[in-house]
Amino acid sequence: MTVQIEVQPFSHGFDCEENETILSAALRQGLLLRYGCKNGGCGTCKIKLIDGDIESDTRNSFTLTPDEVEDDWFLPCITQAMDDCVVDVSQMELTEEEFLSGDTSLEFETEVAVNEPMTPDIRRLRLRIKNPDGMEFTAGQFANIQIPGTDLLRPYSMANASRERNMLEFGIKVLPGGVFSDVLSKDLRVGDKLVVHGPYGDLRIRSSHRNIIMIAGGSGLAPLLSMLHHLADKGNIRPVQLFFGARTLDDLYYLEDIQSIQEEMPCLEFIPVLSESWPEDWAGATGMVTDVVKEMLPSLNNYDAYMCGPPPMIDAAIPILGELGVRPRNIYFDAFVPSASAA
Ligand SMILES: Cc1cc2nc3c(=O)[nH]c(=O)nc-3n(C[C@H](O)[C@H](O)[C@H](O)COP(=O)(O)OP(=O)(O)OC[C@H]3O[C@@H](n4cnc5c(N)ncnc54)[C@H](O)[C@@H]3O)c2cc1C
């Protein structure tokens, strides 16, 4: 059965087939809804249902809060229409021209420049962009890497400075049994070709006069590092505190990069937090990164917060940041949802 989706504020409609997501239907008909990971993990495509009936996979509690679900917000990338629907896309801040012009994200041919371990389970992947010439991305955004020989896409955040136009660097956690993880850790060699789509996502540094707290867990350091490069490039003087939660000393990485950013931007304080085990002479913080934030910064009244990492860390940190005084609208994050488990 084909149903009609009416899109407000543009009063424009499109068809949606049975078993087709609302996002796929819009893109197929040359209309743009902003999107990212296409599997419910990033929240970029969040829009509101005004009328009609939908069936949505809402397992990603960190992408949509229970209040948002209650309030009829949904993710068209993982939602099918059961009946004619009216949706409101105002939240996406699209002009009518952008909406009618369709998807303008690009496909890039790239070549592997570096594929090496940084920790026991995180690899540095650097891709040289061959065609078209360079990706214009904003620090904090991500790209979808196409798994060779398949149509499968995996989202990864850029870790490098956006000024490095012809290079994309990723810090990728190798997940046991993960499809791209296997390719990355076993097969991918320097010189191999990879197709990358992007850029996507709206995680980026917002201009404000407030201090900045950043919280990273595991491979979540990648986009925050790119954002730190951006702040240093802009001569930032807002105090920035970067908390990085890792299990052991061996799981810390990008330390030299952080140190060289600190030399350029002395207002950056780096607080690594080890949760599982640490050497006797470890003078740094230990425990859960969120507990250390609470101990060190009992009031975050004048802060913007940026976070990236595994969904449980984001889920734990959001209420704590709220209790400490960060306004919900000043909390920005990407939860690194594994694709296969989100689909
Ligand atoms: C916006 C965004 C940005 C991201 N950026 C980064 C980044 O910079 N670095 C990074 O490391 N990660 C990042 N991620 C997460 C990353 O995309 C996933 O970890 C990645 O998709 C894993 O791909 P894979 O093919 O290796 O594993 P997948 O094949 O997707 O499998 C992932 C895990 O799920 C398990 N699994 C497989 N099938 C199922 C199933 N049916 N049900 C439940 N579990 C299953 C697998 O065993 C494996 O452990 C990001 C995610 C998002 C949404």
The ligand as a Gaussian input file, in Angstrom:
#p B3LYP/6-31G(d) Opt

LIG

0 1
 C       27.209000       9.300000      14.419000
 C       28.128000       8.153000      14.754000
 C       29.503000       8.347000      14.750000
 C       30.360000       7.295000      15.082000
 N       31.708000       7.506000      15.109000
 C       32.541000       6.518000      15.506000
 C       33.962000       6.717000      15.614000
 O       34.491000       7.801000      15.352000
 N       34.715000       5.663000      16.022000
 C       34.184000       4.441000      16.317000
 O       34.923000       3.514000      16.682000
 N       32.846000       4.221000      16.217000
 C       32.026000       5.224000      15.808000
 N       30.681000       4.993000      15.713000
 C       30.171000       3.636000      15.965000
 C       30.428000       2.808000      14.729000
 O       29.705000       3.308000      13.614000
 C       30.014000       1.364000      14.976000
 O       30.741000       0.860000      16.020000
 C       30.250000       0.610000      13.705000
 O       29.087000       0.681000      12.982000
 C       30.663000      -0.813000      13.925000
 O       30.705000      -1.388000      12.643000
 P       31.147000      -2.877000      12.410000
 O       30.775000      -3.191000      11.002000
 O       32.567000      -3.085000      12.822000
 O       30.276000      -3.657000      13.432000
 P       28.773000      -4.172000      13.178000
 O       28.750000      -5.228000      12.138000
 O       27.888000      -3.000000      12.988000
 O       28.522000      -4.843000      14.576000
 C       28.630000      -4.025000      15.729000
 C       28.489000      -4.855000      16.972000
 O       27.180000      -5.302000      17.081000
 C       27.208000      -6.708000      17.237000
 N       26.062000      -7.192000      16.468000
 C       26.063000      -7.633000      15.204000
 N       24.821000      -7.961000      14.825000
 C       24.008000      -7.703000      15.884000
 C       22.620000      -7.815000      16.102000
 N       21.765000      -8.255000      15.156000
 N       22.120000      -7.404000      17.313000
 C       22.951000      -6.949000      18.280000
 N       24.282000      -6.828000      18.114000
 C       24.803000      -7.204000      16.929000
 C       28.517000      -7.169000      16.662000
 O       28.920000      -8.399000      17.258000
 C       29.403000      -6.063000      17.023000
 O       29.862000      -6.209000      18.353000
 C       29.815000       6.025000      15.389000
 C       28.423000       5.829000      15.362000
 C       27.595000       6.883000      15.058000
 C       26.111000       6.650000      15.065000

